Amino acid sequence: MKNKIIYITFITIIFVLILSSNVFASDPKLISTLNGAFEKLEGYLLKLATPAAAVAIGTGVFMKKFSFGDEEKIRTAKRLIRGSLFSYGFILCVDLVLSLVKTLLT
């Protein structure tokens, strides 16, 4: 009885491992289409983030330059520049992490 349970457990584990591997089947068409759509969306967001960060930094620089000594405008400009740099760095780090995860999964 004990050997039969061990045998059935072993066969079940082997069966699950074979079915879970992608050696015998590929992704369904809907999944590959969704993956392609997300990759395109990620590319568009990265292409949009670069000019948006440049415009935000440029606005902060001009705001600081033309503040004429107003401390509040200078603080606002510094916050704008710092925030846009951190946001752009965060977007690039997320892209790096997603690329790393994608290469580890394939």
Secondary structure per residue as TSV (DSSP state, phi and psi in degrees):
chain	resnum	aa	ss	phi	psi
A	1	M	-	360.0	-44.4
A	2	K	H	-65.8	-40.5
A	3	N	H	-66.1	-33.8
A	4	K	H	-67.8	-39.6
A	5	I	H	-66.5	-41.9
A	6	I	H	-64.7	-40.5
A	7	Y	H	-64.3	-45.9
A	8	I	H	-64.8	-40.9
A	9	T	H	-62.4	-43.8
A	10	F	H	-62.9	-45.4
A	11	I	H	-64.1	-40.0
A	12	T	H	-63.7	-43.7
A	13	I	H	-63.1	-44.7
A	14	I	H	-62.0	-42.7
A	15	F	H	-62.4	-43.4
A	16	V	H	-65.5	-41.2
A	17	L	H	-63.8	-39.1
A	18	I	H	-68.4	-41.5
A	19	L	H	-72.0	-29.1
A	20	S	H	-80.2	-16.9
A	21	S	S	-78.3	153.5
A	22	N	S	-94.5	21.7
A	23	V	S	-72.6	-37.2
A	24	F	S	-97.1	-14.5
A	25	A	-	-139.9	152.0
A	26	S	-	-105.2	176.2
A	27	D	-	-66.2	145.8
A	28	P	-	-64.1	160.8
A	29	K	H	-62.1	-39.1
A	30	L	H	-64.6	-41.2
A	31	I	H	-66.2	-42.9
A	32	S	H	-66.6	-33.9
A	33	T	H	-67.8	-42.2
A	34	L	H	-65.6	-40.0
A	35	N	H	-61.6	-42.8
A	36	G	H	-63.6	-38.8
A	37	A	H	-66.9	-41.4
A	38	F	H	-66.9	-36.2
A	39	E	H	-66.3	-39.7
A	40	K	H	-64.6	-42.4
A	41	L	H	-63.3	-40.2
A	42	E	H	-63.1	-41.8
A	43	G	H	-63.0	-43.2
A	44	Y	H	-64.5	-40.0
A	45	L	H	-65.1	-39.2
A	46	L	H	-67.0	-39.2
A	47	K	H	-67.4	-30.8
A	48	L	H	-81.0	-30.7
A	49	A	H	-69.1	-34.6
A	50	T	H	-64.3	-52.3
A	51	P	H	-67.7	-31.0
A	52	A	H	-64.9	-40.9
A	53	A	H	-66.9	-38.3
A	54	A	H	-64.9	-40.9
A	55	V	H	-66.0	-41.6
A	56	A	H	-64.4	-42.3
A	57	I	H	-66.9	-42.2
A	58	G	H	-61.7	-40.5
A	59	T	H	-63.3	-42.4
A	60	G	H	-63.4	-39.6
A	61	V	H	-65.9	-45.6
A	62	F	H	-66.3	-36.0
A	63	M	H	-64.0	-40.9
A	64	K	H	-68.4	-39.7
A	65	K	H	-66.7	-40.1
A	66	F	T	-102.4	28.1
A	67	S	S	-80.2	-20.4
A	68	F	T	54.0	41.8
A	69	G	T	85.8	0.3
A	70	D	-	-73.9	115.3
A	71	E	H	-63.5	-36.0
A	72	E	H	-65.8	-41.4
A	73	K	H	-67.8	-36.3
A	74	I	H	-66.2	-43.6
A	75	R	H	-63.0	-41.2
A	76	T	H	-63.2	-41.5
A	77	A	H	-64.2	-42.5
A	78	K	H	-64.0	-41.0
A	79	R	H	-64.0	-39.3
A	80	L	H	-64.7	-45.3
A	81	I	H	-64.9	-47.7
A	82	R	H	-63.0	-43.4
A	83	G	H	-64.8	-41.1
A	84	S	H	-69.4	-37.0
A	85	L	H	-65.9	-43.4
A	86	F	H	-64.3	-41.0
A	87	S	H	-65.1	-43.8
A	88	Y	H	-66.4	-39.9
A	89	G	H	-62.9	-38.4
A	90	F	H	-64.2	-42.2
A	91	I	H	-62.8	-42.1
A	92	L	H	-67.0	-37.1
A	93	C	H	-67.6	-38.8
A	94	V	H	-63.8	-41.7
A	95	D	H	-62.6	-39.6
A	96	L	H	-64.7	-43.7
A	97	V	H	-65.7	-42.4
A	98	L	H	-63.9	-38.6
A	99	S	H	-65.1	-39.3
A	100	L	H	-64.6	-44.0
A	101	V	H	-64.5	-39.9
A	102	K	H	-63.7	-40.7
A	103	T	H	-71.7	-30.9
A	104	L	H	-73.0	-30.0
A	105	L	H	-81.2	-21.7
A	106	T	-	-100.3	360.0
